[in-house]
Amino acid sequence: MAAFRILLIVLLVTVVAYTVPVIANHGMNLMPPFFGAIGVMDWQGQFNLDFAGFLVLSGLWTAWRHHFSAAGLGLALLAASFGIPFLTIYLLVAIGKNPGDIIAVFAGPERAKAYRAA
């Protein structure tokens, strides 16, 4: 679990460190270049479309982990909007709340209990 935490922290720091100068140089207007590249149908657009799929799956998993509750749907929106910065922090918090229990980290505490009871 320690190696996983280190990976999450490295990903978070790397993406934030990369994002800060991008925002400083290009502003917060991400959507037109992101979707524009998809419309061009080149490799950057292919990557953006692929990445958008990962964001949707991240949001769907987050909502599922919270049993599609109102809070889970709100977190899902954050997951799909903020990518790695959200997901790394979310997983670090989940690891902190469920130390050593990878099933609870990924499936949620209720599902982990049900899995163990079965």
Biopython code that builds the backbone (N, CA, C, O; Angstrom):
import numpy as np
from Bio.PDB.StructureBuilder import StructureBuilder

atoms = [
    (1, "MET", "N", (0.830, -1.191, 0.000)),
    (1, "MET", "CA", (0.000, 0.000, 0.000)),
    (1, "MET", "C", (0.874, 1.255, 0.000)),
    (1, "MET", "O", (0.474, 2.289, -0.534)),
    (2, "ALA", "N", (2.052, 1.168, 0.589)),
    (2, "ALA", "CA", (2.947, 2.334, 0.631)),
    (2, "ALA", "C", (3.376, 2.740, -0.776)),
    (2, "ALA", "O", (3.428, 3.929, -1.092)),
    (3, "ALA", "N", (3.680, 1.760, -1.616)),
    (3, "ALA", "CA", (4.093, 2.062, -2.993)),
    (3, "ALA", "C", (2.945, 2.729, -3.752)),
    (3, "ALA", "O", (3.172, 3.636, -4.553)),
    (4, "PHE", "N", (1.721, 2.283, -3.502)),
    (4, "PHE", "CA", (0.560, 2.872, -4.158)),
    (4, "PHE", "C", (0.373, 4.325, -3.709)),
    (4, "PHE", "O", (0.091, 5.202, -4.526)),
    (5, "ARG", "N", (0.531, 4.569, -2.417)),
    (5, "ARG", "CA", (0.448, 5.949, -1.911)),
    (5, "ARG", "C", (1.505, 6.837, -2.554)),
    (5, "ARG", "O", (1.216, 7.965, -2.954)),
    (6, "ILE", "N", (2.723, 6.329, -2.653)),
    (6, "ILE", "CA", (3.800, 7.098, -3.281)),
    (6, "ILE", "C", (3.452, 7.410, -4.729)),
    (6, "ILE", "O", (3.647, 8.537, -5.186)),
    (7, "LEU", "N", (2.936, 6.415, -5.457)),
    (7, "LEU", "CA", (2.526, 6.647, -6.848)),
    (7, "LEU", "C", (1.465, 7.733, -6.925)),
    (7, "LEU", "O", (1.549, 8.620, -7.774)),
    (8, "LEU", "N", (0.465, 7.676, -6.048)),
    (8, "LEU", "CA", (-0.597, 8.689, -6.049)),
    (8, "LEU", "C", (-0.032, 10.081, -5.792)),
    (8, "LEU", "O", (-0.425, 11.046, -6.449)),
    (9, "ILE", "N", (0.880, 10.184, -4.848)),
    (9, "ILE", "CA", (1.478, 11.486, -4.529)),
    (9, "ILE", "C", (2.317, 11.993, -5.690)),
    (9, "ILE", "O", (2.265, 13.177, -6.021)),
    (10, "VAL", "N", (3.092, 11.110, -6.311)),
    (10, "VAL", "CA", (3.911, 11.512, -7.469)),
    (10, "VAL", "C", (3.011, 11.987, -8.613)),
    (10, "VAL", "O", (3.298, 13.004, -9.245)),
    (11, "LEU", "N", (1.936, 11.263, -8.878)),
    (11, "LEU", "CA", (1.004, 11.678, -9.933)),
    (11, "LEU", "C", (0.385, 13.036, -9.621)),
    (11, "LEU", "O", (0.319, 13.906, -10.489)),
    (12, "LEU", "N", (-0.061, 13.213, -8.395)),
    (12, "LEU", "CA", (-0.683, 14.473, -7.998)),
    (12, "LEU", "C", (0.291, 15.634, -8.144)),
    (12, "LEU", "O", (-0.044, 16.643, -8.764)),
    (13, "VAL", "N", (1.475, 15.508, -7.590)),
    (13, "VAL", "CA", (2.462, 16.589, -7.636)),
    (13, "VAL", "C", (2.858, 16.887, -9.085)),
    (13, "VAL", "O", (2.979, 18.051, -9.466)),
    (14, "THR", "N", (3.056, 15.852, -9.886)),
    (14, "THR", "CA", (3.463, 16.038, -11.282)),
    (14, "THR", "C", (2.398, 16.775, -12.078)),
    (14, "THR", "O", (2.703, 17.727, -12.795)),
    (15, "VAL", "N", (1.149, 16.339, -11.955)),
    (15, "VAL", "CA", (0.080, 16.980, -12.729)),
    (15, "VAL", "C", (-0.150, 18.413, -12.265)),
    (15, "VAL", "O", (-0.344, 19.303, -13.093)),
    (16, "VAL", "N", (-0.133, 18.649, -10.973)),
    (16, "VAL", "CA", (-0.316, 20.019, -10.473)),
    (16, "VAL", "C", (0.851, 20.903, -10.915)),
    (16, "VAL", "O", (0.643, 22.035, -11.351)),
    (17, "ALA", "N", (2.066, 20.391, -10.803)),
    (17, "ALA", "CA", (3.243, 21.175, -11.218)),
    (17, "ALA", "C", (3.202, 21.488, -12.714)),
    (17, "ALA", "O", (3.660, 22.550, -13.133)),
    (18, "TYR", "N", (2.672, 20.596, -13.504)),
    (18, "TYR", "CA", (2.543, 20.820, -14.942)),
    (18, "TYR", "C", (1.399, 21.789, -15.241)),
    (18, "TYR", "O", (1.502, 22.623, -16.140)),
    (19, "THR", "N", (0.313, 21.673, -14.483)),
    (19, "THR", "CA", (-0.885, 22.476, -14.734)),
    (19, "THR", "C", (-0.681, 23.950, -14.409)),
    (19, "THR", "O", (-1.207, 24.812, -15.113)),
    (20, "VAL", "N", (0.060, 24.249, -13.376)),
    (20, "VAL", "CA", (0.245, 25.642, -12.951)),
    (20, "VAL", "C", (0.826, 26.498, -14.078)),
    (20, "VAL", "O", (0.236, 27.534, -14.386)),
    (21, "PRO", "N", (1.953, 26.132, -14.718)),
    (21, "PRO", "CA", (2.445, 26.971, -15.812)),
    (21, "PRO", "C", (1.542, 26.962, -17.045)),
    (21, "PRO", "O", (1.489, 27.947, -17.781)),
    (22, "VAL", "N", (0.826, 25.845, -17.276)),
    (22, "VAL", "CA", (-0.106, 25.820, -18.414)),
    (22, "VAL", "C", (-1.208, 26.853, -18.208)),
    (22, "VAL", "O", (-1.557, 27.580, -19.138)),
    (23, "ILE", "N", (-1.755, 26.923, -17.001)),
    (23, "ILE", "CA", (-2.780, 27.930, -16.707)),
    (23, "ILE", "C", (-2.189, 29.330, -16.817)),
    (23, "ILE", "O", (-2.825, 30.234, -17.358)),
    (24, "ALA", "N", (-0.977, 29.510, -16.305)),
    (24, "ALA", "CA", (-0.330, 30.830, -16.370)),
    (24, "ALA", "C", (-0.110, 31.274, -17.811)),
    (24, "ALA", "O", (-0.252, 32.457, -18.121)),
    (25, "ASN", "N", (0.232, 30.348, -18.688)),
    (25, "ASN", "CA", (0.530, 30.693, -20.082)),
    (25, "ASN", "C", (-0.689, 30.692, -21.000)),
    (25, "ASN", "O", (-0.716, 31.418, -21.993)),
    (26, "HIS", "N", (-1.704, 29.878, -20.674)),
    (26, "HIS", "CA", (-2.832, 29.710, -21.594)),
    (26, "HIS", "C", (-4.191, 29.992, -20.975)),
    (26, "HIS", "O", (-5.199, 29.979, -21.681)),
    (27, "GLY", "N", (-4.242, 30.244, -19.673)),
    (27, "GLY", "CA", (-5.514, 30.516, -19.013)),
    (27, "GLY", "C", (-6.285, 29.246, -18.700)),
    (27, "GLY", "O", (-5.804, 28.134, -18.919)),
    (28, "MET", "N", (-7.482, 29.434, -18.187)),
    (28, "MET", "CA", (-8.326, 28.316, -17.744)),
    (28, "MET", "C", (-9.262, 27.801, -18.844)),
    (28, "MET", "O", (-10.081, 26.919, -18.587)),
    (29, "ASN", "N", (-9.154, 28.325, -20.032)),
    (29, "ASN", "CA", (-10.071, 27.994, -21.115)),
    (29, "ASN", "C", (-9.684, 26.679, -21.793)),
    (29, "ASN", "O", (-9.153, 26.674, -22.903)),
    (30, "LEU", "N", (-9.958, 25.559, -21.108)),
    (30, "LEU", "CA", (-9.560, 24.236, -21.585)),
    (30, "LEU", "C", (-10.481, 23.681, -22.668)),
    (30, "LEU", "O", (-10.007, 23.017, -23.590)),
    (31, "MET", "N", (-11.756, 23.931, -22.580)),
    (31, "MET", "CA", (-12.725, 23.223, -23.420)),
    (31, "MET", "C", (-12.541, 23.426, -24.928)),
    (31, "MET", "O", (-12.539, 22.436, -25.660)),
    (32, "PRO", "N", (-12.389, 24.645, -25.424)),
    (32, "PRO", "CA", (-12.242, 24.770, -26.880)),
    (32, "PRO", "C", (-11.050, 23.996, -27.464)),
    (32, "PRO", "O", (-11.224, 23.309, -28.471)),
    (33, "PRO", "N", (-9.842, 24.078, -26.870)),
    (33, "PRO", "CA", (-8.764, 23.278, -27.453)),
    (33, "PRO", "C", (-8.961, 21.774, -27.249)),
    (33, "PRO", "O", (-8.578, 20.979, -28.108)),
    (34, "PHE", "N", (-9.554, 21.380, -26.120)),
    (34, "PHE", "CA", (-9.752, 19.955, -25.854)),
    (34, "PHE", "C", (-10.707, 19.344, -26.873)),
    (34, "PHE", "O", (-10.377, 18.347, -27.516)),
    (35, "PHE", "N", (-11.896, 19.942, -27.022)),
    (35, "PHE", "CA", (-12.877, 19.394, -27.949)),
    (35, "PHE", "C", (-12.547, 19.733, -29.399)),
    (35, "PHE", "O", (-12.914, 18.992, -30.311)),
    (36, "GLY", "N", (-11.855, 20.849, -29.612)),
    (36, "GLY", "CA", (-11.419, 21.200, -30.969)),
    (36, "GLY", "C", (-10.494, 20.151, -31.543)),
    (36, "GLY", "O", (-10.594, 19.806, -32.721)),
    (37, "ALA", "N", (-9.584, 19.634, -30.712)),
    (37, "ALA", "CA", (-8.667, 18.590, -31.177)),
    (37, "ALA", "C", (-9.425, 17.314, -31.522)),
    (37, "ALA", "O", (-9.059, 16.612, -32.464)),
    (38, "ILE", "N", (-10.468, 17.010, -30.774)),
    (38, "ILE", "CA", (-11.279, 15.833, -31.093)),
    (38, "ILE", "C", (-11.945, 16.025, -32.450)),
    (38, "ILE", "O", (-12.024, 15.089, -33.245)),
    (39, "GLY", "N", (-12.425, 17.240, -32.715)),
    (39, "GLY", "CA", (-13.083, 17.529, -33.989)),
    (39, "GLY", "C", (-12.156, 17.433, -35.188)),
    (39, "GLY", "O", (-12.596, 17.119, -36.294)),
    (40, "VAL", "N", (-10.869, 17.702, -34.973)),
    (40, "VAL", "CA", (-9.885, 17.638, -36.067)),
    (40, "VAL", "C", (-9.597, 16.199, -36.466)),
    (40, "VAL", "O", (-9.186, 15.932, -37.595)),
    (41, "MET", "N", (-9.812, 15.273, -35.538)),
    (41, "MET", "CA", (-9.570, 13.838, -35.762)),
    (41, "MET", "C", (-8.100, 13.556, -36.072)),
    (41, "MET", "O", (-7.770, 12.868, -37.038)),
    (42, "ASP", "N", (-7.229, 14.106, -35.226)),
    (42, "ASP", "CA", (-5.809, 13.766, -35.319)),
    (42, "ASP", "C", (-5.427, 12.998, -34.050)),
    (42, "ASP", "O", (-6.296, 12.639, -33.255)),
    (43, "TRP", "N", (-4.123, 12.747, -33.862)),
    (43, "TRP", "CA", (-3.700, 11.965, -32.695)),
    (43, "TRP", "C", (-3.988, 12.680, -31.385)),
    (43, "TRP", "O", (-4.324, 12.029, -30.396)),
    (44, "GLN", "N", (-3.864, 13.996, -31.352)),
    (44, "GLN", "CA", (-4.203, 14.718, -30.122)),
    (44, "GLN", "C", (-5.678, 14.548, -29.815)),
    (44, "GLN", "O", (-6.051, 14.365, -28.656)),
    (45, "GLY", "N", (-6.517, 14.606, -30.826)),
    (45, "GLY", "CA", (-7.950, 14.395, -30.628)),
    (45, "GLY", "C", (-8.257, 12.983, -30.169)),
    (45, "GLY", "O", (-9.122, 12.773, -29.319)),
    (46, "GLN", "N", (-7.538, 12.001, -30.740)),
    (46, "GLN", "CA", (-7.736, 10.615, -30.317)),
    (46, "GLN", "C", (-7.378, 10.458, -28.850)),
    (46, "GLN", "O", (-8.104, 9.808, -28.098)),
    (47, "PHE", "N", (-6.259, 11.052, -28.434)),
    (47, "PHE", "CA", (-5.850, 10.992, -27.036)),
    (47, "PHE", "C", (-6.889, 11.666, -26.143)),
    (47, "PHE", "O", (-7.244, 11.134, -25.092)),
    (48, "ASN", "N", (-7.376, 12.836, -26.559)),
    (48, "ASN", "CA", (-8.373, 13.556, -25.757)),
    (48, "ASN", "C", (-9.655, 12.744, -25.606)),
    (48, "ASN", "O", (-10.243, 12.712, -24.524)),
    (49, "LEU", "N", (-10.093, 12.090, -26.675)),
    (49, "LEU", "CA", (-11.296, 11.273, -26.614)),
    (49, "LEU", "C", (-11.079, 10.073, -25.690)),
    (49, "LEU", "O", (-11.949, 9.741, -24.886)),
    (50, "ASP", "N", (-9.928, 9.430, -25.806)),
    (50, "ASP", "CA", (-9.577, 8.315, -24.938)),
    (50, "ASP", "C", (-9.560, 8.770, -23.480)),
    (50, "ASP", "O", (-10.123, 8.101, -22.613)),
    (51, "PHE", "N", (-8.920, 9.897, -23.213)),
    (51, "PHE", "CA", (-8.838, 10.444, -21.859)),
    (51, "PHE", "C", (-10.234, 10.787, -21.333)),
    (51, "PHE", "O", (-10.524, 10.552, -20.160)),
    (52, "ALA", "N", (-11.091, 11.332, -22.177)),
    (52, "ALA", "CA", (-12.459, 11.650, -21.756)),
    (52, "ALA", "C", (-13.180, 10.385, -21.306)),
    (52, "ALA", "O", (-13.963, 10.417, -20.357)),
    (53, "GLY", "N", (-12.915, 9.267, -21.991)),
    (53, "GLY", "CA", (-13.486, 7.993, -21.566)),
    (53, "GLY", "C", (-13.025, 7.598, -20.176)),
    (53, "GLY", "O", (-13.820, 7.107, -19.374)),
    (54, "PHE", "N", (-11.736, 7.806, -19.878)),
    (54, "PHE", "CA", (-11.233, 7.523, -18.535)),
    (54, "PHE", "C", (-11.897, 8.417, -17.492)),
    (54, "PHE", "O", (-12.194, 7.965, -16.386)),
    (55, "LEU", "N", (-12.128, 9.668, -17.832)),
    (55, "LEU", "CA", (-12.802, 10.567, -16.898)),
    (55, "LEU", "C", (-14.224, 10.100, -16.612)),
    (55, "LEU", "O", (-14.677, 10.143, -15.468)),
    (56, "VAL", "N", (-14.927, 9.652, -17.650)),
    (56, "VAL", "CA", (-16.293, 9.140, -17.462)),
    (56, "VAL", "C", (-16.265, 7.900, -16.570)),
    (56, "VAL", "O", (-17.079, 7.779, -15.655)),
    (57, "LEU", "N", (-15.335, 6.978, -16.827)),
    (57, "LEU", "CA", (-15.236, 5.775, -16.000)),
    (57, "LEU", "C", (-14.861, 6.109, -14.558)),
    (57, "LEU", "O", (-15.361, 5.476, -13.628)),
    (58, "SER", "N", (-13.996, 7.088, -14.365)),
    (58, "SER", "CA", (-13.624, 7.520, -13.016)),
    (58, "SER", "C", (-14.853, 8.048, -12.276)),
    (58, "SER", "O", (-15.074, 7.719, -11.110)),
    (59, "GLY", "N", (-15.638, 8.858, -12.955)),
    (59, "GLY", "CA", (-16.863, 9.379, -12.349)),
    (59, "GLY", "C", (-17.862, 8.280, -12.056)),
    (59, "GLY", "O", (-18.484, 8.275, -10.993)),
    (60, "LEU", "N", (-18.024, 7.354, -12.976)),
    (60, "LEU", "CA", (-18.957, 6.248, -12.785)),
    (60, "LEU", "C", (-18.531, 5.373, -11.603)),
    (60, "LEU", "O", (-19.363, 4.979, -10.785)),
    (61, "TRP", "N", (-17.233, 5.073, -11.518)),
    (61, "TRP", "CA", (-16.741, 4.272, -10.388)),
    (61, "TRP", "C", (-16.978, 4.997, -9.065)),
    (61, "TRP", "O", (-17.396, 4.380, -8.085)),
    (62, "THR", "N", (-16.717, 6.287, -9.035)),
    (62, "THR", "CA", (-16.906, 7.060, -7.806)),
    (62, "THR", "C", (-18.369, 7.030, -7.380)),
    (62, "THR", "O", (-18.672, 6.832, -6.203)),
    (63, "ALA", "N", (-19.270, 7.225, -8.328)),
    (63, "ALA", "CA", (-20.705, 7.177, -8.011)),
    (63, "ALA", "C", (-21.093, 5.783, -7.513)),
    (63, "ALA", "O", (-21.832, 5.660, -6.537)),
    (64, "TRP", "N", (-20.602, 4.737, -8.174)),
    (64, "TRP", "CA", (-20.903, 3.362, -7.774)),
    (64, "TRP", "C", (-20.408, 3.084, -6.366)),
    (64, "TRP", "O", (-21.120, 2.490, -5.557)),
    (65, "ARG", "N", (-19.162, 3.524, -6.069)),
    (65, "ARG", "CA", (-18.571, 3.282, -4.740)),
    (65, "ARG", "C", (-19.439, 3.889, -3.647)),
    (65, "ARG", "O", (-19.460, 3.397, -2.519)),
    (66, "HIS", "N", (-20.160, 4.967, -3.985)),
    (66, "HIS", "CA", (-21.038, 5.632, -3.017)),
    (66, "HIS", "C", (-22.504, 5.267, -3.231)),
    (66, "HIS", "O", (-23.402, 5.985, -2.790)),
    (67, "HIS", "N", (-22.739, 4.151, -3.910)),
    (67, "HIS", "CA", (-24.090, 3.616, -4.121)),
    (67, "HIS", "C", (-25.008, 4.616, -4.836)),
    (67, "HIS", "O", (-26.211, 4.663, -4.578)),
    (68, "PHE", "N", (-24.431, 5.401, -5.724)),
    (68, "PHE", "CA", (-25.175, 6.383, -6.515)),
    (68, "PHE", "C", (-26.011, 7.324, -5.646)),
    (68, "PHE", "O", (-27.082, 7.778, -6.048)),
    (69, "SER", "N", (-25.499, 7.603, -4.453)),
    (69, "SER", "CA", (-26.164, 8.561, -3.555)),
    (69, "SER", "C", (-25.964, 9.975, -4.103)),
    (69, "SER", "O", (-25.214, 10.181, -5.057)),
    (70, "ALA", "N", (-26.638, 10.936, -3.493)),
    (70, "ALA", "CA", (-26.464, 12.333, -3.917)),
    (70, "ALA", "C", (-25.005, 12.761, -3.762)),
    (70, "ALA", "O", (-24.447, 13.406, -4.650)),
    (71, "ALA", "N", (-24.390, 12.402, -2.640)),
    (71, "ALA", "CA", (-22.969, 12.739, -2.435)),
    (71, "ALA", "C", (-22.100, 12.034, -3.472)),
    (71, "ALA", "O", (-21.157, 12.620, -4.004)),
    (72, "GLY", "N", (-22.422, 10.778, -3.756)),
    (72, "GLY", "CA", (-21.667, 10.023, -4.751)),
    (72, "GLY", "C", (-21.768, 10.632, -6.136)),
    (72, "GLY", "O", (-20.785, 10.661, -6.877)),
    (73, "LEU", "N", (-22.946, 11.117, -6.489)),
    (73, "LEU", "CA", (-23.115, 11.765, -7.796)),
    (73, "LEU", "C", (-22.356, 13.082, -7.851)),
    (73, "LEU", "O", (-21.793, 13.434, -8.887)),
    (74, "GLY", "N", (-22.340, 13.814, -6.734)),
    (74, "GLY", "CA", (-21.544, 15.043, -6.680)),
    (74, "GLY", "C", (-20.056, 14.754, -6.815)),
    (74, "GLY", "O", (-19.344, 15.438, -7.550)),
    (75, "LEU", "N", (-19.595, 13.734, -6.097)),
    (75, "LEU", "CA", (-18.190, 13.341, -6.214)),
    (75, "LEU", "C", (-17.866, 12.845, -7.617)),
    (75, "LEU", "O", (-16.768, 13.078, -8.122)),
    (76, "ALA", "N", (-18.818, 12.161, -8.248)),
    (76, "ALA", "CA", (-18.615, 11.675, -9.614)),
    (76, "ALA", "C", (-18.407, 12.834, -10.580)),
    (76, "ALA", "O", (-17.574, 12.759, -11.483)),
    (77, "LEU", "N", (-19.160, 13.892, -10.388)),
    (77, "LEU", "CA", (-18.994, 15.077, -11.229)),
    (77, "LEU", "C", (-17.604, 15.680, -11.036)),
    (77, "LEU", "O", (-16.961, 16.093, -12.001)),
    (78, "LEU", "N", (-17.148, 15.728, -9.792)),
    (78, "LEU", "CA", (-15.795, 16.222, -9.520)),
    (78, "LEU", "C", (-14.746, 15.307, -10.150)),
    (78, "LEU", "O", (-13.770, 15.786, -10.728)),
    (79, "ALA", "N", (-14.945, 13.994, -10.039)),
    (79, "ALA", "CA", (-13.992, 13.039, -10.611)),
    (79, "ALA", "C", (-13.890, 13.211, -12.127)),
    (79, "ALA", "O", (-12.795, 13.219, -12.688)),
    (80, "ALA", "N", (-15.039, 13.346, -12.776)),
    (80, "ALA", "CA", (-15.045, 13.481, -14.232)),
    (80, "ALA", "C", (-14.530, 14.843, -14.686)),
    (80, "ALA", "O", (-14.103, 14.994, -15.831)),
    (81, "SER", "N", (-14.568, 15.819, -13.812)),
    (81, "SER", "CA", (-14.126, 17.165, -14.178)),
    (81, "SER", "C", (-12.667, 17.446, -13.844)),
    (81, "SER", "O", (-11.998, 18.190, -14.561)),
    (82, "PHE", "N", (-12.173, 16.860, -12.766)),
    (82, "PHE", "CA", (-10.847, 17.229, -12.281)),
    (82, "PHE", "C", (-9.792, 16.137, -12.401)),
    (82, "PHE", "O", (-8.651, 16.346, -11.989)),
    (83, "GLY", "N", (-10.138, 14.990, -12.947)),
    (83, "GLY", "CA", (-9.163, 13.969, -13.296)),
    (83, "GLY", "C", (-8.245, 13.542, -12.164)),
    (83, "GLY", "O", (-8.688, 13.311, -11.039)),
    (84, "ILE", "N", (-6.958, 13.442, -12.479)),
    (84, "ILE", "CA", (-5.959, 12.942, -11.536)),
    (84, "ILE", "C", (-5.890, 13.758, -10.242)),
    (84, "ILE", "O", (-5.784, 13.155, -9.174)),
    (85, "PRO", "N", (-5.942, 15.086, -10.274)),
    (85, "PRO", "CA", (-5.904, 15.786, -8.986)),
    (85, "PRO", "C", (-7.016, 15.328, -8.030)),
    (85, "PRO", "O", (-6.771, 15.126, -6.841)),
    (86, "PHE", "N", (-8.230, 15.169, -8.553)),
    (86, "PHE", "CA", (-9.314, 14.692, -7.695)),
    (86, "PHE", "C", (-9.089, 13.242, -7.287)),
    (86, "PHE", "O", (-9.145, 12.913, -6.102)),
    (87, "LEU", "N", (-8.834, 12.377, -8.262)),
    (87, "LEU", "CA", (-8.780, 10.941, -7.990)),
    (87, "LEU", "C", (-7.649, 10.571, -7.039)),
    (87, "LEU", "O", (-7.831, 9.705, -6.183)),
    (88, "THR", "N", (-6.494, 11.199, -7.165)),
    (88, "THR", "CA", (-5.395, 10.876, -6.259)),
    (88, "THR", "C", (-5.734, 11.285, -4.823)),
    (88, "THR", "O", (-5.487, 10.527, -3.885)),
    (89, "ILE", "N", (-6.293, 12.466, -4.657)),
    (89, "ILE", "CA", (-6.670, 12.911, -3.311)),
    (89, "ILE", "C", (-7.779, 12.013, -2.757)),
    (89, "ILE", "O", (-7.735, 11.622, -1.591)),
    (90, "TYR", "N", (-8.756, 11.689, -3.577)),
    (90, "TYR", "CA", (-9.859, 10.820, -3.166)),
    (90, "TYR", "C", (-9.323, 9.464, -2.691)),
    (90, "TYR", "O", (-9.722, 8.968, -1.638)),
    (91, "LEU", "N", (-8.419, 8.873, -3.473)),
    (91, "LEU", "CA", (-7.870, 7.572, -3.098)),
    (91, "LEU", "C", (-6.982, 7.662, -1.860)),
    (91, "LEU", "O", (-6.996, 6.756, -1.028)),
    (92, "LEU", "N", (-6.216, 8.731, -1.728)),
    (92, "LEU", "CA", (-5.406, 8.898, -0.523)),
    (92, "LEU", "C", (-6.288, 8.995, 0.723)),
    (92, "LEU", "O", (-5.950, 8.437, 1.767)),
    (93, "VAL", "N", (-7.411, 9.698, 0.618)),
    (93, "VAL", "CA", (-8.354, 9.785, 1.738)),
    (93, "VAL", "C", (-8.963, 8.408, 2.012)),
    (93, "VAL", "O", (-9.071, 7.999, 3.167)),
    (94, "ALA", "N", (-9.359, 7.697, 0.961)),
    (94, "ALA", "CA", (-9.945, 6.356, 1.132)),
    (94, "ALA", "C", (-8.943, 5.398, 1.776)),
    (94, "ALA", "O", (-9.325, 4.579, 2.612)),
    (95, "ILE", "N", (-7.679, 5.490, 1.399)),
    (95, "ILE", "CA", (-6.639, 4.652, 2.011)),
    (95, "ILE", "C", (-6.490, 5.015, 3.485)),
    (95, "ILE", "O", (-6.344, 4.134, 4.333)),
    (96, "GLY", "N", (-6.528, 6.308, 3.790)),
    (96, "GLY", "CA", (-6.424, 6.741, 5.181)),
    (96, "GLY", "C", (-7.579, 6.251, 6.036)),
    (96, "GLY", "O", (-7.392, 5.931, 7.209)),
    (97, "LYS", "N", (-8.772, 6.190, 5.455)),
    (97, "LYS", "CA", (-9.944, 5.735, 6.207)),
    (97, "LYS", "C", (-10.023, 4.213, 6.311)),
    (97, "LYS", "O", (-10.694, 3.677, 7.193)),
    (98, "ASN", "N", (-9.325, 3.518, 5.396)),
    (98, "ASN", "CA", (-9.375, 2.051, 5.347)),
    (98, "ASN", "C", (-7.966, 1.478, 5.266)),
    (98, "ASN", "O", (-7.642, 0.790, 4.298)),
    (99, "PRO", "N", (-7.125, 1.745, 6.257)),
    (99, "PRO", "CA", (-5.723, 1.338, 6.150)),
    (99, "PRO", "C", (-5.566, -0.177, 5.994)),
    (99, "PRO", "O", (-6.095, -0.962, 6.780)),
    (100, "GLY", "N", (-4.830, -0.553, 4.965)),
    (100, "GLY", "CA", (-4.550, -1.961, 4.730)),
    (100, "GLY", "C", (-5.700, -2.741, 4.129)),
    (100, "GLY", "O", (-5.577, -3.953, 3.950)),
    (101, "ASP", "N", (-6.806, -2.105, 3.813)),
    (101, "ASP", "CA", (-7.985, -2.800, 3.293)),
    (101, "ASP", "C", (-8.260, -2.344, 1.864)),
    (101, "ASP", "O", (-9.081, -1.454, 1.641)),
    (102, "ILE", "N", (-7.586, -2.944, 0.913)),
    (102, "ILE", "CA", (-7.703, -2.523, -0.484)),
    (102, "ILE", "C", (-9.101, -2.763, -1.039)),
    (102, "ILE", "O", (-9.548, -2.035, -1.926)),
    (103, "ILE", "N", (-9.792, -3.770, -0.530)),
    (103, "ILE", "CA", (-11.166, -4.017, -0.990)),
    (103, "ILE", "C", (-12.060, -2.846, -0.587)),
    (103, "ILE", "O", (-12.861, -2.375, -1.395)),
    (104, "ALA", "N", (-11.933, -2.376, 0.649)),
    (104, "ALA", "CA", (-12.726, -1.229, 1.098)),
    (104, "ALA", "C", (-12.333, 0.035, 0.353)),
    (104, "ALA", "O", (-13.184, 0.880, 0.076)),
    (105, "VAL", "N", (-11.046, 0.175, 0.024)),
    (105, "VAL", "CA", (-10.599, 1.355, -0.723)),
    (105, "VAL", "C", (-11.304, 1.413, -2.071)),
    (105, "VAL", "O", (-11.808, 2.467, -2.458)),
    (106, "PHE", "N", (-11.346, 0.308, -2.783)),
    (106, "PHE", "CA", (-11.898, 0.336, -4.131)),
    (106, "PHE", "C", (-13.388, 0.028, -4.217)),
    (106, "PHE", "O", (-14.064, 0.543, -5.108)),
    (107, "ALA", "N", (-13.915, -0.790, -3.322)),
    (107, "ALA", "CA", (-15.335, -1.135, -3.391)),
    (107, "ALA", "C", (-16.180, -0.357, -2.397)),
    (107, "ALA", "O", (-17.403, -0.308, -2.525)),
    (108, "GLY", "N", (-15.544, 0.247, -1.418)),
    (108, "GLY", "CA", (-16.271, 0.943, -0.364)),
    (108, "GLY", "C", (-16.426, 0.036, 0.840)),
    (108, "GLY", "O", (-16.454, -1.186, 0.696)),
    (109, "PRO", "N", (-16.526, 0.616, 2.027)),
    (109, "PRO", "CA", (-16.579, -0.189, 3.249)),
    (109, "PRO", "C", (-17.771, -1.139, 3.318)),
    (109, "PRO", "O", (-17.631, -2.266, 3.794)),
    (110, "GLU", "N", (-18.946, -0.705, 2.848)),
    (110, "GLU", "CA", (-20.131, -1.570, 2.923)),
    (110, "GLU", "C", (-19.973, -2.801, 2.040)),
    (110, "GLU", "O", (-20.292, -3.910, 2.467)),
    (111, "ARG", "N", (-19.491, -2.622, 0.830)),
    (111, "ARG", "CA", (-19.290, -3.759, -0.056)),
    (111, "ARG", "C", (-18.182, -4.679, 0.461)),
    (111, "ARG", "O", (-18.253, -5.897, 0.298)),
    (112, "ALA", "N", (-17.168, -4.095, 1.077)),
    (112, "ALA", "CA", (-16.084, -4.911, 1.639)),
    (112, "ALA", "C", (-16.620, -5.812, 2.746)),
    (112, "ALA", "O", (-16.244, -6.981, 2.832)),
    (113, "LYS", "N", (-17.507, -5.269, 3.602)),
    (113, "LYS", "CA", (-18.112, -6.086, 4.671)),
    (113, "LYS", "C", (-18.962, -7.195, 4.072)),
    (113, "LYS", "O", (-18.895, -8.343, 4.513)),
    (114, "ALA", "N", (-19.756, -6.855, 3.074)),
    (114, "ALA", "CA", (-20.618, -7.870, 2.434)),
    (114, "ALA", "C", (-19.778, -8.943, 1.755)),
    (114, "ALA", "O", (-20.135, -10.121, 1.786)),
    (115, "TYR", "N", (-18.676, -8.552, 1.149)),
    (115, "TYR", "CA", (-17.782, -9.514, 0.487)),
    (115, "TYR", "C", (-17.204, -10.480, 1.510)),
    (115, "TYR", "O", (-17.143, -11.683, 1.258)),
    (116, "ARG", "N", (-16.784, -9.974, 2.650)),
    (116, "ARG", "CA", (-16.179, -10.820, 3.678)),
    (116, "ARG", "C", (-17.218, -11.735, 4.333)),
    (116, "ARG", "O", (-16.897, -12.841, 4.768)),
    (117, "ALA", "N", (-18.460, -11.264, 4.397)),
    (117, "ALA", "CA", (-19.532, -12.065, 5.019)),
    (117, "ALA", "C", (-19.988, -13.200, 4.108)),
    (117, "ALA", "O", (-20.539, -14.196, 4.578)),
    (118, "ALA", "N", (-19.760, -13.049, 2.816)),
    (118, "ALA", "CA", (-20.243, -14.070, 1.857)),
    (118, "ALA", "C", (-19.414, -15.327, 1.892)),
    (118, "ALA", "O", (-19.691, -16.271, 1.151)),
]
sb = StructureBuilder()
sb.init_structure("model")
sb.init_model(0)
sb.init_chain("A")
sb.init_seg("    ")
for serial, (resi, resn, name, xyz) in enumerate(atoms, 1):
    if name == "N":
        sb.init_residue(resn, " ", resi, " ")
    sb.init_atom(name, np.array(xyz, "f"), 0.0, 1.0, " ", f" {name:<3s}", serial, name[0])
structure = sb.get_structure()
